[in-house]
Amino acid sequence: MEEEVKLTVRNAPYIKVDLEGEPSNYTDFEVREQMVPLLDMLRTRHPTWVFTGGTYPRQSQEIRFIYVLEKGEVLGRITYDSYYGYQVTNKRIEDSMERKTDKCTSDTNVARRIVEKFFKPKTHAETVEEISQRASKITGAFSAQENYEKSKAEREFTTLVTREANADIPATMKRLNIPEDAEGGAGNVPNLRVRAGAAAALHEQASRREGTYLRDMGDKVAVYSFEPVGPEPGASRKLTYNEYEKTDIPHEIKVSYGMLKLVADGDALPDIGVRLDEGYYFICKKEKPSGKTEG
């Protein structure tokens, strides 16, 4: 088991885990003195919480902000500023405020109450909302890039054919040594058109919160999906939630999940889905031969 790295302030240990995936030795760092009273309160009242430290700027030897985690889920962030005092934020706080993104106070007890009010695990609905927003952002960029590549290939192909005085297209491609399935080349226009269409469909599904949202929890996976309430088109949908052992994941989800595990965070696969960071995945809905859908 990896040895726990301790943060020390006045010989009081604080557990440190890697921040932003960067393995570092933080034994020489110290938690900002003003944050210690609040952290002492929270550690006593919430023994299952884990506190991770970070510096800003990175040249500083002082821990300037603290992330609070429970069972691997980030509940929120606490910062201390000499002007604003404690600054507490997470997605719930951001959504509850019109202009600011954090709640500020110089009172330690007030800060503790704010943290305990807002730092709670996400509900199923909040998890799906966050995943769908991130998936929509990635698929939107993916769709735009695919359409750009399609347009670029079509322009290149038109230029080549015009240059050859509208010669026979297959002969032109052969003469110019362009294979019909050339990746990203002029001869790949039909395939790029299909990919662009698939990217647009993926973005549309993510925007409408269709498909399946999956969270990798180690030995298990959490699967969120929307099921139609009635058979009629446009029927309202309800959120369903299931947990599966890795060996018991439904086949249609398991295949797409396995493919997305092979790509990098932030990558999208046409007709498959998107791999997000922090173990989250969006798996698109697929058409069955009978006209029904799966995924």
Contacts in CASP RR format, 6 or more apart in sequence:
PFRMAT RR
TARGET T0000
AUTHOR 0000-0000-0000
METHOD contacts of the structure
MODEL  1
MEEEVKLTVRNAPYIKVDLEGEPSNYTDFEVREQMVPLLDMLRTRHPTWV
FTGGTYPRQSQEIRFIYVLEKGEVLGRITYDSYYGYQVTNKRIEDSMERK
TDKCTSDTNVARRIVEKFFKPKTHAETVEEISQRASKITGAFSAQENYEK
SKAEREFTTLVTREANADIPATMKRLNIPEDAEGGAGNVPNLRVRAGAAA
ALHEQASRREGTYLRDMGDKVAVYSFEPVGPEPGASRKLTYNEYEKTDIP
HEIKVSYGMLKLVADGDALPDIGVRLDEGYYFICKKEKPSGKTEG
4 15 0 8 1.000
4 16 0 8 1.000
5 15 0 8 1.000
5 16 0 8 1.000
5 17 0 8 1.000
5 25 0 8 1.000
5 26 0 8 1.000
5 27 0 8 1.000
6 13 0 8 1.000
6 14 0 8 1.000
6 15 0 8 1.000
6 16 0 8 1.000
6 27 0 8 1.000
7 13 0 8 1.000
7 14 0 8 1.000
7 15 0 8 1.000
7 16 0 8 1.000
7 26 0 8 1.000
7 27 0 8 1.000
7 29 0 8 1.000
7 30 0 8 1.000
7 31 0 8 1.000
7 53 0 8 1.000
7 63 0 8 1.000
8 14 0 8 1.000
8 27 0 8 1.000
8 30 0 8 1.000
9 30 0 8 1.000
9 31 0 8 1.000
9 33 0 8 1.000
9 36 0 8 1.000
10 36 0 8 1.000
12 36 0 8 1.000
12 40 0 8 1.000
14 31 0 8 1.000
14 39 0 8 1.000
14 43 0 8 1.000
14 51 0 8 1.000
14 53 0 8 1.000
15 50 0 8 1.000
15 51 0 8 1.000
15 52 0 8 1.000
16 26 0 8 1.000
16 52 0 8 1.000
16 53 0 8 1.000
17 50 0 8 1.000
17 52 0 8 1.000
17 69 0 8 1.000
18 24 0 8 1.000
18 52 0 8 1.000
19 52 0 8 1.000
19 53 0 8 1.000
19 54 0 8 1.000
19 67 0 8 1.000
26 53 0 8 1.000
26 54 0 8 1.000
26 63 0 8 1.000
28 61 0 8 1.000
29 53 0 8 1.000
29 54 0 8 1.000
29 55 0 8 1.000
29 61 0 8 1.000
29 62 0 8 1.000
29 63 0 8 1.000
30 61 0 8 1.000
30 62 0 8 1.000
30 63 0 8 1.000
31 39 0 8 1.000
31 53 0 8 1.000
31 62 0 8 1.000
31 63 0 8 1.000
31 66 0 8 1.000
32 62 0 8 1.000
32 63 0 8 1.000
32 64 0 8 1.000
32 80 0 8 1.000
34 80 0 8 1.000
34 85 0 8 1.000
35 63 0 8 1.000
35 66 0 8 1.000
35 78 0 8 1.000
35 80 0 8 1.000
35 86 0 8 1.000
37 108 0 8 1.000
38 78 0 8 1.000
38 86 0 8 1.000
38 108 0 8 1.000
38 111 0 8 1.000
38 112 0 8 1.000
38 115 0 8 1.000
39 51 0 8 1.000
39 66 0 8 1.000
41 108 0 8 1.000
41 112 0 8 1.000
42 49 0 8 1.000
42 51 0 8 1.000
42 68 0 8 1.000
42 112 0 8 1.000
42 115 0 8 1.000
43 49 0 8 1.000
43 51 0 8 1.000
45 112 0 8 1.000
45 116 0 8 1.000
46 70 0 8 1.000
46 116 0 8 1.000
48 70 0 8 1.000
48 71 0 8 1.000
49 68 0 8 1.000
49 69 0 8 1.000
49 70 0 8 1.000
49 75 0 8 1.000
50 68 0 8 1.000
50 69 0 8 1.000
50 70 0 8 1.000
50 72 0 8 1.000
51 66 0 8 1.000
51 67 0 8 1.000
51 68 0 8 1.000
51 69 0 8 1.000
52 66 0 8 1.000
52 67 0 8 1.000
52 69 0 8 1.000
53 63 0 8 1.000
53 65 0 8 1.000
53 66 0 8 1.000
53 67 0 8 1.000
54 63 0 8 1.000
54 64 0 8 1.000
54 65 0 8 1.000
54 66 0 8 1.000
54 67 0 8 1.000
55 61 0 8 1.000
55 62 0 8 1.000
55 63 0 8 1.000
55 64 0 8 1.000
56 64 0 8 1.000
56 65 0 8 1.000
64 79 0 8 1.000
64 80 0 8 1.000
65 77 0 8 1.000
65 78 0 8 1.000
65 79 0 8 1.000
66 77 0 8 1.000
66 78 0 8 1.000
66 79 0 8 1.000
67 74 0 8 1.000
67 76 0 8 1.000
67 77 0 8 1.000
68 74 0 8 1.000
68 75 0 8 1.000
68 76 0 8 1.000
68 77 0 8 1.000
68 78 0 8 1.000
68 115 0 8 1.000
68 119 0 8 1.000
69 75 0 8 1.000
70 121 0 8 1.000
71 121 0 8 1.000
73 121 0 8 1.000
73 122 0 8 1.000
74 90 0 8 1.000
75 90 0 8 1.000
75 119 0 8 1.000
75 120 0 8 1.000
75 121 0 8 1.000
76 88 0 8 1.000
76 89 0 8 1.000
76 90 0 8 1.000
76 118 0 8 1.000
76 119 0 8 1.000
77 88 0 8 1.000
77 89 0 8 1.000
77 90 0 8 1.000
78 86 0 8 1.000
78 87 0 8 1.000
78 88 0 8 1.000
78 111 0 8 1.000
78 115 0 8 1.000
79 86 0 8 1.000
79 87 0 8 1.000
79 89 0 8 1.000
79 102 0 8 1.000
80 86 0 8 1.000
80 87 0 8 1.000
81 87 0 8 1.000
81 104 0 8 1.000
84 104 0 8 1.000
84 106 0 8 1.000
85 104 0 8 1.000
85 105 0 8 1.000
85 106 0 8 1.000
86 104 0 8 1.000
86 105 0 8 1.000
86 106 0 8 1.000
86 108 0 8 1.000
86 111 0 8 1.000
86 114 0 8 1.000
87 102 0 8 1.000
87 103 0 8 1.000
87 104 0 8 1.000
88 102 0 8 1.000
88 103 0 8 1.000
88 104 0 8 1.000
88 105 0 8 1.000
88 111 0 8 1.000
88 114 0 8 1.000
88 115 0 8 1.000
88 118 0 8 1.000
89 101 0 8 1.000
89 102 0 8 1.000
89 103 0 8 1.000
90 118 0 8 1.000
90 119 0 8 1.000
91 122 0 8 1.000
91 126 0 8 1.000
91 130 0 8 1.000
92 118 0 8 1.000
92 120 0 8 1.000
92 126 0 8 1.000
93 101 0 8 1.000
93 102 0 8 1.000
93 103 0 8 1.000
93 114 0 8 1.000
93 118 0 8 1.000
94 101 0 8 1.000
94 102 0 8 1.000
97 103 0 8 1.000
103 114 0 8 1.000
103 118 0 8 1.000
105 111 0 8 1.000
105 114 0 8 1.000
122 130 0 8 1.000
124 224 0 8 1.000
124 239 0 8 1.000
124 241 0 8 1.000
125 239 0 8 1.000
127 213 0 8 1.000
127 215 0 8 1.000
127 222 0 8 1.000
127 224 0 8 1.000
128 209 0 8 1.000
128 213 0 8 1.000
128 224 0 8 1.000
128 239 0 8 1.000
131 213 0 8 1.000
131 215 0 8 1.000
131 224 0 8 1.000
131 276 0 8 1.000
131 280 0 8 1.000
131 282 0 8 1.000
132 206 0 8 1.000
132 207 0 8 1.000
132 209 0 8 1.000
132 213 0 8 1.000
132 282 0 8 1.000
134 276 0 8 1.000
134 280 0 8 1.000
135 206 0 8 1.000
135 213 0 8 1.000
135 273 0 8 1.000
135 274 0 8 1.000
135 276 0 8 1.000
135 282 0 8 1.000
136 203 0 8 1.000
136 206 0 8 1.000
136 207 0 8 1.000
138 206 0 8 1.000
138 266 0 8 1.000
138 268 0 8 1.000
138 274 0 8 1.000
138 276 0 8 1.000
139 199 0 8 1.000
139 202 0 8 1.000
139 203 0 8 1.000
139 205 0 8 1.000
139 206 0 8 1.000
139 207 0 8 1.000
139 268 0 8 1.000
139 273 0 8 1.000
139 274 0 8 1.000
139 282 0 8 1.000
140 199 0 8 1.000
140 203 0 8 1.000
140 206 0 8 1.000
142 199 0 8 1.000
142 202 0 8 1.000
142 203 0 8 1.000
142 268 0 8 1.000
142 274 0 8 1.000
143 196 0 8 1.000
143 197 0 8 1.000
143 199 0 8 1.000
143 200 0 8 1.000
143 202 0 8 1.000
143 203 0 8 1.000
145 199 0 8 1.000
146 192 0 8 1.000
146 195 0 8 1.000
146 196 0 8 1.000
146 197 0 8 1.000
146 198 0 8 1.000
146 199 0 8 1.000
146 200 0 8 1.000
146 270 0 8 1.000
147 196 0 8 1.000
147 199 0 8 1.000
147 200 0 8 1.000
149 184 0 8 1.000
149 192 0 8 1.000
149 195 0 8 1.000
149 196 0 8 1.000
150 189 0 8 1.000
150 192 0 8 1.000
150 193 0 8 1.000
150 195 0 8 1.000
150 196 0 8 1.000
153 184 0 8 1.000
153 185 0 8 1.000
153 186 0 8 1.000
153 187 0 8 1.000
153 188 0 8 1.000
153 189 0 8 1.000
153 192 0 8 1.000
154 189 0 8 1.000
156 185 0 8 1.000
156 186 0 8 1.000
157 186 0 8 1.000
157 187 0 8 1.000
157 189 0 8 1.000
160 172 0 8 1.000
160 176 0 8 1.000
160 178 0 8 1.000
160 186 0 8 1.000
161 167 0 8 1.000
161 169 0 8 1.000
161 172 0 8 1.000
164 172 0 8 1.000
164 175 0 8 1.000
164 176 0 8 1.000
167 175 0 8 1.000
170 180 0 8 1.000
173 179 0 8 1.000
173 180 0 8 1.000
173 186 0 8 1.000
173 187 0 8 1.000
178 185 0 8 1.000
178 186 0 8 1.000
178 187 0 8 1.000
179 187 0 8 1.000
180 187 0 8 1.000
180 188 0 8 1.000
181 187 0 8 1.000
181 188 0 8 1.000
181 191 0 8 1.000
182 188 0 8 1.000
184 192 0 8 1.000
194 270 0 8 1.000
195 270 0 8 1.000
197 270 0 8 1.000
198 270 0 8 1.000
198 271 0 8 1.000
199 268 0 8 1.000
199 270 0 8 1.000
201 271 0 8 1.000
201 284 0 8 1.000
202 268 0 8 1.000
202 270 0 8 1.000
202 271 0 8 1.000
202 273 0 8 1.000
202 274 0 8 1.000
202 284 0 8 1.000
205 211 0 8 1.000
205 284 0 8 1.000
205 285 0 8 1.000
206 274 0 8 1.000
206 282 0 8 1.000
206 284 0 8 1.000
209 226 0 8 1.000
210 226 0 8 1.000
210 284 0 8 1.000
210 285 0 8 1.000
211 225 0 8 1.000
211 226 0 8 1.000
211 282 0 8 1.000
211 283 0 8 1.000
211 284 0 8 1.000
211 285 0 8 1.000
211 295 0 8 1.000
212 223 0 8 1.000
212 224 0 8 1.000
212 225 0 8 1.000
212 253 0 8 1.000
212 282 0 8 1.000
212 283 0 8 1.000
212 285 0 8 1.000
212 295 0 8 1.000
213 223 0 8 1.000
213 224 0 8 1.000
213 225 0 8 1.000
213 280 0 8 1.000
213 281 0 8 1.000
213 282 0 8 1.000
213 283 0 8 1.000
214 221 0 8 1.000
214 222 0 8 1.000
214 223 0 8 1.000
214 224 0 8 1.000
214 253 0 8 1.000
214 257 0 8 1.000
214 280 0 8 1.000
214 281 0 8 1.000
214 282 0 8 1.000
214 283 0 8 1.000
215 221 0 8 1.000
215 222 0 8 1.000
215 224 0 8 1.000
215 279 0 8 1.000
215 280 0 8 1.000
215 281 0 8 1.000
216 279 0 8 1.000
216 280 0 8 1.000
216 281 0 8 1.000
217 243 0 8 1.000
218 246 0 8 1.000
219 245 0 8 1.000
219 246 0 8 1.000
220 243 0 8 1.000
220 244 0 8 1.000
220 245 0 8 1.000
220 246 0 8 1.000
221 243 0 8 1.000
221 244 0 8 1.000
221 246 0 8 1.000
221 249 0 8 1.000
221 257 0 8 1.000
222 241 0 8 1.000
222 242 0 8 1.000
222 243 0 8 1.000
223 241 0 8 1.000
223 242 0 8 1.000
223 243 0 8 1.000
223 244 0 8 1.000
223 249 0 8 1.000
223 250 0 8 1.000
223 253 0 8 1.000
224 239 0 8 1.000
224 240 0 8 1.000
224 241 0 8 1.000
225 239 0 8 1.000
225 240 0 8 1.000
225 295 0 8 1.000
226 237 0 8 1.000
226 238 0 8 1.000
226 239 0 8 1.000
226 240 0 8 1.000
227 237 0 8 1.000
227 238 0 8 1.000
227 240 0 8 1.000
228 234 0 8 1.000
228 235 0 8 1.000
228 236 0 8 1.000
228 237 0 8 1.000
229 235 0 8 1.000
229 236 0 8 1.000
229 237 0 8 1.000
229 238 0 8 1.000
230 236 0 8 1.000
244 250 0 8 1.000
249 257 0 8 1.000
252 286 0 8 1.000
252 294 0 8 1.000
252 295 0 8 1.000
253 283 0 8 1.000
253 295 0 8 1.000
256 272 0 8 1.000
256 273 0 8 1.000
256 283 0 8 1.000
256 284 0 8 1.000
256 295 0 8 1.000
257 281 0 8 1.000
257 283 0 8 1.000
259 269 0 8 1.000
259 272 0 8 1.000
260 269 0 8 1.000
260 272 0 8 1.000
260 273 0 8 1.000
260 274 0 8 1.000
260 275 0 8 1.000
260 281 0 8 1.000
260 283 0 8 1.000
261 275 0 8 1.000
263 269 0 8 1.000
263 275 0 8 1.000
264 275 0 8 1.000
265 275 0 8 1.000
265 276 0 8 1.000
265 277 0 8 1.000
266 274 0 8 1.000
266 275 0 8 1.000
266 276 0 8 1.000
266 277 0 8 1.000
267 274 0 8 1.000
267 275 0 8 1.000
268 274 0 8 1.000
268 275 0 8 1.000
271 284 0 8 1.000
271 286 0 8 1.000
272 283 0 8 1.000
272 284 0 8 1.000
273 281 0 8 1.000
273 282 0 8 1.000
273 283 0 8 1.000
273 284 0 8 1.000
274 281 0 8 1.000
274 282 0 8 1.000
275 281 0 8 1.000
276 282 0 8 1.000
283 295 0 8 1.000
284 295 0 8 1.000
285 293 0 8 1.000
285 294 0 8 1.000
285 295 0 8 1.000
286 293 0 8 1.000
286 294 0 8 1.000
286 295 0 8 1.000
287 293 0 8 1.000
288 294 0 8 1.000
END
